[in-house]
């Protein structure tokens, strides 16, 4: 079946990473943010995700695998997506970016990874999970947005359990998560033998509290946490990115 690689009605074609990555998205559906780009770069440059089989849990439109493959030179990437419409969009994006050899897509539920993947088969797992608890804030009228943002189809425990099953011993999980839920994140990961190894706080500006945390945890690792220098997103002008962030997206 031939895939349509041009934007259809209600879709946009967006370019990032200096034009290296082209992304089809729906105007009114779920659209990726800066967070998965920060996660992809963190995983490679700070958490050592340079080689070995890698899983992206809840890939959405496929943004993380595309950045890993096109910008960061990664191969052997599996991307799992629950929602059929987002899966089909990710499939088009993989072909649009000619990443069929580097990225394999699987439609499935991360809560059921035991049924789709054997244990201990991955060196790295990445996840940009829903940030909001089921009853937290207003739920979007778009089911795509709602599932991506709220814990409707998976909770933090589900992500940790999936990573524990998928990762080999000393394998690495990398996540981006709200800074306000950091203690919950650490508690859940440790309950699934995933020991935090590296964290980096993400601040909207240098004079403002962190909004996000980038975390690297090791399956069966020892307690030996490194806190990296903070990542600041915006410079003095709130509409301009810092040089570090700009280098990731331009």
Helices and strands as residue ranges (DSSP letters): E 11-16, G 17-19, E 21-26, H 35-45, E 54-57, H 63-70, E 77-81, H 84-96, E 103-107, G 110-112, H 113-116, E 122-127, H 143-149, H 156-166, E 167-178, G 179-181, H 182-191, E 194-203, E 210-219, E 226-227, E 231-232, H 243-249
